[in-house]
Amino acid sequence: MTRLRHLIVFVLLAALLLSCRPVSSGLVYQTEDAIVVEVEDIGLDRQDVSKNDAETTTVSIEEQTTLLANSSDVNQLIYLTNSTFTKASELINVTTTTMMTTSEATTTRKPPLVQGSIFSDSQCGIGPAKTLTMEEQRIVGGTEAVENSWPGIVALRKNGTFICGGSLLSRTKILTAAHCIATISPRDVKLLTVDLGIHVLLNQAAVTRKVKRMTRHRRFNARTFYSDIAILTLETPVEYSETISPVCLPSADSDDKYVDRDVTIIGWGSPIEGGFQSHVLRQVTVQVMSNAKCQKFYAGKDKIFDHMMCAAAPGKDSCQGDSGGPLLVQSSPGSTWIQAGVVSWGIGCARREYPGVFIRVSSFLNWIRRHMRS
């Protein structure tokens, strides 16, 4: 009788302990070059990821929080509050673009395929025939974009609240910044949605898709924004249309071709530092500078790595809310738009002494291709 009583007590204690374990609706694992978080109950096959990598490690529930916070060289968490981050002891506004408007409503709908693009089944890089040059702009911080003129831009939401921008890579893949998703827990992946074909955030998007997998670079560092790049996988594919189509990626040899070039940033970020988020898509033209010149601005504060690029213009920049969105360039007016960068970080917004910093897409082409296949 005593043994039976002890057995009953043991079973009850075991049940109590199990009920106290954290409940997770997602899986976290790492590959050779990525940390992956995916919704557990939609039957994803991790073999698709692991077959392209030398090593895949499934992470236990107890390890998930540690992995998300301390992967690779990450030694400081970032905390998301209105898309603004605390980095070191300074306020760093992760870029959100307040972008320039087009001088023409004309949109290039059928650009040629671009050498170096990862796409073969569709045309990419659709955008306005041209945008205003820095000299032509008269409104500080850029202007509202022409509706539906940038079909590659997407809005990332968590539980319905806008958190970051991104760009459409294919029918199921979204390119964004790693810091946009770094603090999203496995149980919250199911709360992520992507709006496509959207201009005004307050209006219903043409298409909304759930996110089933988040893949961020394994070497992402929340303190330095090293390897600040990520890919989201949509639960179901989207159909291309006049308002939804993919971006074009640059060729691998384009690393040093953008210095002193005008480039365009688009997003729903705040028009001014510390201001309210824009509800309409905006665009702005800035100019790329060399990394050596950019490093002089950040001397003694932050490192500008080779896989980053900097751009600035007087009174114009990306700002809080633009994070994850694209930096785009044309070879000439009317030509295809190429996504050269991803909005990453900066100190303040449009401060003369601190250019905006972007992830250089050409530095991650192999990584992007690898995880496009998963």
Secondary structure, DSSP 8 states (H G I E B T S, - for coil): -HHHHHHHHHHHHHHHHHHTS---SEEEEE-SSEEEEEEGGG---THHHHTTSS--EEE-HHHHHHHHHHSTT--S----BTTEEEETTEEEE-B-B-----S---EE-S----TT-S-SSS----EES----TTT--STT-EE--TTS-TTEEEEEETTEEEEEEEE-SSSEEEE-GGGTTT--GGGGGGEEEEES-SBTTS--SEEEEEEEEEEETT-BTTTTBT--EEEEESS-----SS----B---TT-TTS-TT-EEEEEES--SSTT----SB-EEEEEEEE-HHHHHHHTTTT----TTEEEEEBTTB-B-TTBTT-EEEEESSTTS-EEEEEEEEE-SSSS-TTS-EEEEEGGGGHHHHHHHH--
